[in-house]
Structure formats: C-alpha cells, structure tokens
Amino acid sequence: NAVDRDDDVRRRRQELVFGSADLRRVVLHRVIRDATTTKTTTSKAKTTQSKHKNKNKNKTLWEEEREALEELNEELGRLDRGATVLGGRALSPRGDGSLVAGGEWGEEGGEPAIDSSADVTTYILRGGGMDLPAIAAAVRHRQRSPAATDAPTSTSSSRLFRFVFVPRVTEMERAFLKRLGVVIVDADDATGFEGGTRRCTVESLPIDLIPLDDDVWSLELGGGAPHPEGDCHDDPSRIRWTAPRAAAMRRADVEGCESDVVDLVARSLIKLQVLNRRGLFGNSKGGRGTIYDERHFDDNHNDNDNHNDHDKDTTVIMDQSALQGAIARIQGLGPLAAAVVDRMMTLRLEEVRMELQEQDDEAAEHDEQHEEYFDDNDDDGGGGDDYQYDDGNEQKEDDRDRDRDRDQVSAASGSIEVTASHSAEFPTRDNHDSTEPTENDIDIDMDIPAIQALLVIDRKIDLVTPMLTPLTYEGLIDDVLGIHVGGCAIVPKSLVEPPDDRDSPTGASSSRSPRPDDPPVLLHLDDADPLYPSVRDQHVETFGSFLQNRAKTLQRSHSEFTNRDAATARDLTELHRFVKQIPEFARNLRSLTNHIHVAEEVKTAAERPSFRRRWQIERSMLESEPCYDALEDGVAEGEPLDRWLRLLCLQSLTGNGIKATRYDSLRKEAVQTYGYECLWILRDLEKAGFLRKRETFFMDSMATSYSNLRKALNLIVPEVDPARPEDVAYVSSGYAPMSVRWVQGAMTGFAGLEEAVKELPVAVGGGSSGSASGSGVGAGGRYIDVEQRWPPETLAEALRRPRGVTLEDWAKRFRDWVVDNHVISEDKRDEAEGQDTDTEAEENTKPVLLVYFIGGVTHMEIAGLRFLSKSALFPYSILCCTTEIVNGSTLLRSLSC
C-alpha cells in the first residue's frame, strides 16, 4: 500500500525515504519481506529457491536489504502493478535532510542524494505525533531537491512527494507540515496536476503491531541505531548512538505528551480485538491464520431468550460472538494502563456508533431505491408485488435489529441505565445442533482458544527490572551485542564466520565494529530460526551444554545415513528422501554454527570479572543495601555512562531515593567525568521517576516502598536450579521480575498481596471506596478490573459493576467448556494437567492472556512470561505485546535524547 496508491502513481519509479534507520529495518525486514514471502505462490516456490541458492549462508546487511527490495519489485511485477522501487534510504539523525546511504553503517553525506531518475519520493514516517523531528528532516530533504521548486516551468515539476505515516497521520502532523510550507493536496487529486504547487500528499499506512515472534508483538517505538561520525572504520569510538525519538516513556513522562502514547496503544488494542473477532488468533503464539469453526460462534447465539435473562451484575464468561470480538476480562496496573483501557473502550463505543450510522445510511439508500423501483412499476402498470412482500419482511427485521442495537449503544454511552446485560456464557453444542460430534467435528472445532483476558501493565510499576543484567541467552545477546528494532542482531561477519587462523574467540565485544573488509551480518532472532526458540530462554550456565547436545544430535543423525555398510544398501526411495532433507540439514547446521559462535562471545563477556562484580553490586542493591562507594568507583574508573546510570537508578529505586549529600557528590563527579550534558540526562531521569533526591534529617527508615514489595511479592529466591528451574527467578539467578510477579498475582485477584498493592501508583481517582464495595476499581483506585460487554460502554460505566471471578476461575470455566463441548476429551485434559507440561492437549485447553506493556518490556521479563505460559500450574497461555523491546541501556538512552 505504501508503494501502490493508484493507477497513475503505481506506474512510476519510486524512491523510499524512511524517517529513521529503525523504521527502515522494520518495514524492509518485518513488513515487506514477510508480506512477499506470504504471498509467494506454490508455483513460484522453486523459482524463488533457485534464485536464492545461498539462503542458508550468512548474508551481509546490504545483501539482506537488497534482496528485500528485489522481492518487493518481483511481487509488484507479479501483481501487474507496474511500479518500480529504486531504493530505500533513511534520513540522517542529524536532521539536516541528508540521507544515510546504506543503513546504519553506511557513509553519511551532506548532500540531499535524491535519485534523479525517480518520479515519486515516498517518505515513510512514524505517525501518531511520535516523531516530529523526522517530519522536519523530510521537509528539508524535499526542499533541497530541485524538484521542490514551485515554478511550473521546472523540468521536475511532475515529481510527486508522498508523506506516508505509520500507523496514521494526526491533524497536528498535517498542521506541522503546512507550517513548514508544504502544500498538501488530496491523494486522489495528486495525479494530473499542473504546476509545481500541487505535488505533496499525506497518507496513512495502518501498520500497528509487528509480530517479532510467535508470542511477542511490538509497536517498535523504541530502538536507537548506531551511526558513524565521518569515517568511523578506523576509529570505532567515533560511532555514537542515536536515541529513539518515539520511545513511549520519553513521550509520556519526559515530554508530557501522554495522550499520544495512550491513543496509539488503544488503537492497536482495538485492531487486536478485530482480529480476535475474525478468529485470527489461533493460540498464545499469535495465531497466524487459524480460523475458528463458525458453528461455535454463531452470530445469532446472543439472541436466544434464555441468555437475555441474566442480571446485569451476574458474572459470566463471555462468548466472543456476543462481544463482537472484544476481550472479555480486562485488568490494568498503573495510571497509563487505566488511561489506555479508558481510551480503548471509548473508541470501541465510537466505532459501533459509526457502524450503526453507516447502516442507517445504507437503509435510507435502500429505501430510496425501492421507492424508485415501485414508482417505475406503477408507471408500467403493476408487477413487483411478491418482491415487495418478501423484501419487506427482511427489511422490517433488519430495522428491528438496528433499532435495538442503537438503543443499547445509546443507553451505554449516556446516563440511561442498561436494564439487561448482553453478555453470554460460552455456547454449547445444544445451541447449534443436537447431533453427537463426529471425529471430523472435533478436528474442525476450536482446538485453540481465542484471547479471553487482557492485562495492561504500565512500565512505571516496575522500573527495577530493566536496570538489571539478564542471565538468559536472549537477554545476554541484547546486553552484550544488542538486539535491534525488528528483532535482529547486527554483528561483524568475522564473529559468525571466524577465519581459520583465529586463535581464540576472546575479544572485547564492545570493540567489535564492522570494517570495509568485515561487513555486518544480520542475524534474525525469531521463530524462523530452527534452533533459536529452543535456546533463547536457557540460562547462561546451561545454554553451552544445550548447544553441545544439539551438535551431537545433528552429527548422529547425519552419520546414521552416511556410515552404513554395503549390507544395508540404500534404495532409490531412501536416497530421494535423504536428498530432500539436505536443505533442512544445511539450514540447521548454519543455525547451530551461528549460535555456537554467538554463545562463545556472550559467555566470554559473562565470565569477565567486571561482569561478575556488577552482578554482585546489583544483588546487594536488590537487598536494599547502599552501594555508594561502588558508584563512586565506577565514575573514577570511567565506566560507560549508560552502565553507570543503570546502577545509579537501581540504587535510587531500591533505596527510596539517594541521600541528598551523596546525590550532589555523585552528580558533580559525573559531570566532571562525562561532560556537562550529564546534567540534562539526570534531569530527564528525575522526571521519569528513575532518580530521586532524598532529604534526610534523622535516621533513615529501613522500610521503603521497594522493601515492602520485595517481601510481599517474594522477589528474591535464594535457591534456584538453572538446569531445572521451578520459579521465574532463574532468569537472573535469584531475582523474580516484579512485573511477572504481578501477572501471577492477578490470577488470584491479588489475594494476599494487599500490602504490595498499596505500593502501586493510583490508576483511577475517586476509588477509595471501590475496594470495599467490590467495584471494578481495586485498592483505592490502584488497579482496575472490568468486563467488556455488549453493547459497548465507557470505562466509567464498567467500573460501577462489581468485579467478577478471578482470572484463574475465568480460565477454569473456559477449560471446562472446552471439555464439555468435546473440543478435547477429558482424558487428554487430565493428561495435560499431569507432569508433562509440553503436551499439545494442555496448550489447546488453555485460554490466551494478552499482557500489554506500555513503556517497553525486557527479554528477561519475556523469558519469565514464557516460563509461566509453559507451566501446567498457570491457567493461561500468554501473548506478550509491548510498545518496544528495551534493556536498561536503551531505556535510559531513550529518556535522554
């Protein structure tokens, strides 16, 4: 859609210019390549395979991006679009309108470098009000182009400039473009214009959540990419990082534009519920194409009389057909989470109103056509009586349905009380047919549940976890090598393909930087890798032996065939089977080789004395011990600023602030060591709540907010077995991520966690009596727990109802319904509830819990959520969504632009 707008535009040669290198990588590798791969037909599979013979080899970053554009042009040609994409570059972080020629590590020039052979320049920018500097840079790029002159006689006056915003353009951004002198025309009128003033269009590209993995979706707002200052190949220290301008926490807490983040997240949740209604979520891992059997989600199910008798305060499990795909149960922790839920429910109500208005318009047009038809028949002398009778009954029925829905929506959005709730229990087979299910029915039926519950988490309720060092394979890759936006790592080719004369894998990973003779390689760290899903959540003490066992298994399977004697000669069928397995074997071998080299690099970094000393300092802080001397030593030793800031913030968060005298001393030393820019960084961290100066006059109180949470949530687990973990605390060898503990507590309605809940920030005002009355506001407004129903309603309406059953009981009812309706037999459910937690039956009977982090989630927390999802004791399979993937360094960097 970003390339193909209409018949005139699509016949032109287009140049893509991205607002940032991060957005460029996401669109090229996560949108364009996935789309072209999905649309590739079976007949073209062999052709594609033959054209990419080296697909099992490591490709450089440039080769990956060139192939992505080639595949896009092939797809456009196959669809007979006629458009040709000449290239895709990114705007320079300097904001002067220049372009980064070849990604982050390419040469950066000061000239506009516009392709003169292109007819259309398409700027793909981050929308939703999240990145105004990129818009200004795009306008500067256009202004420096000869095609931007307003003279009608210009030789380039036919060039078209398109500003495409992902996921949508706001009125503020339109006004900003006009303020910068951009004359905007309607996209439908952009072709066929005369003169130089009508050549800029503004459009939206509705891409919200990007599937980074089977169970992880992200808006990809954060990131931050390295870019060179001049010729950086001889001096790696001249490579500096650009801070992500669209990061959610910076936008909400530092810049004070909370509404932009709230609206963006709420709209993505609306889209998720649309997919949920269509049955596109087949399981906890994203559901790429699984469709529900419509016999279990009959649109007329909610009209049964026996379901209209429920009292509005009765807690029942929602049927997706009654809710029109809306997620039935919603909980929110933190003020930003409450704002998102409020906005989401309001948007849902507004969408239903618009749909009803469209139905009214269609009905009016339908009536008009009927009147004209019957008038013509009367003029001709009759006819059409039967047609009038049959269609009249249908029209009356449609009118009654539409009027009923309109009354319900009006009652939900106004001051009128709804007299009857239209929530429904799960449908039974009796609602559809009375016949016994056949074996074929069980295969077709809903074998994997939809999203039944949503938990929205504000990052501010757990600022401690991002500051810690993870000890899982995926977390250490992010901490040592860096996992970029889009779920990939960019490493030198020599790391995964070391030369034969390499003596040892030891070498400072921080000094590794691509050189002309050592180009960067893009490693996709997702479920497309045959080995990565199995190793990513392994502990640092176990992933080495895990990879070694995989290597032995791969070698054994290959030897079983090649080392046979003449007595067991291979026939042609066996040879054919072996030949067909060669590509898969080569792919597994390449994946294993890559991960062995990456694991060596990561493990070497984890075994350094500095790494172990840092982990010990973090553990002391987690136990509320002051470590000011260690902070002073870090400044004196010139520790990297982002690493030192992580320890400083951790000390503040776990110690209820930093003593005023100590804080002033540390700030003075930091400014002298790192420069005066550190003052602005510390100021922004204070705004975001990571740092706090504590004025003390008497003895320090031993009881702090964090110490209360540590005890109530059991954050510190002394004994952890990394090989056979029994608790999520294995992800850091003894510390359980606080956010994951909140997810566990939400299952029981936070029973027994009353003291911990008191430490949460207030999410909804005016809820001091909510806990006593049992309303949807819990613990004095510190969390919300509501049900979505039909007709849609606002959050204020939903909060007036009592809270329903706990999420754990909600899941149990779902599992019972699955068995009662023969989706899975009771024997298989009992087997799933046994010790084997990986059975397919256990996964199929679990409903899906959507956990949405606003402000970012770490790989440590993702590993903890996966651990819960696989556990037989946890009632849900978890799908994790987030605004961005972060670690301590990227999160702090995003706050200090």
Secondary structure, DSSP 8 states (H G I E B T S, - for coil): --S--SHHHHTSEEEEEESSHHHHHIIIIIIIHHHHHHH--GGGHHHHHHH-TTTTS--BHHHHHHHHHHHHHHHHHHTT---EEEEEEEE-TT-SS-EETTSTTS-B-SS----TT-SEEEEEEETTTT-HHHHHHHHHHHHTSGGG---TT-TTTT-EEEEEEES---HHHHHHHHHTT--EE-GGGSTT--SSSS-EEEEE-----EEEETTEEE-------EEESSS-SS-GGGEEE---TT-HHIIIIIS--HHHHHHHHHHHHHHHHHHHHTT---STT--SS----GGGS-TTGGG-GGGTT--TT------HHHHTT--SEEEEESHHHHHHHHHHHHHHHHHHHHHHHHHHHHHHHHHHHHHHHHHHHHHHT---HHHHHHHHHHHHHHHHHHHHHHHHHHHHHSSS--SS--------GGGT--S---HHHHHHS--S--EEEEEEEEGGG--SGGGS---BHHHHHHHHT--BTTTEEEEEHHHHS--TT---S-S-GGG---BTTB-EEEEE-STTSSSHHHHTT-BTTTHHHHHHHHHHHHHHHHHHHHT--GGG---HHHHHHHHHHHHHHHHHHHHHHHHHHHHHHHHHHHTSHHHHHHHHHHHHHHTT---HHHHHHHHHTT--HHHHHHHHHHHHHHTTSEEHHHHHHHHHHHHHHH-TTHHHHHHHHHHHTS--EE--SS---S--HHHHHHHHTT-B-S---SSS--SGGGGGTSB--HHHHHHHHHHTTTTT-HHHHTTS---STT-TTHHHHTBSEETTTTEEEEE--SS---HHHHTTSB--S-HHHHHHHHHHHHHHTTSS-HHHHHHHTSS-TT-HHHHHHS-EEEEEEES-B-HHHHHHHHHHHH-TTS--EEEEEES-B--HHHHHHHHT-
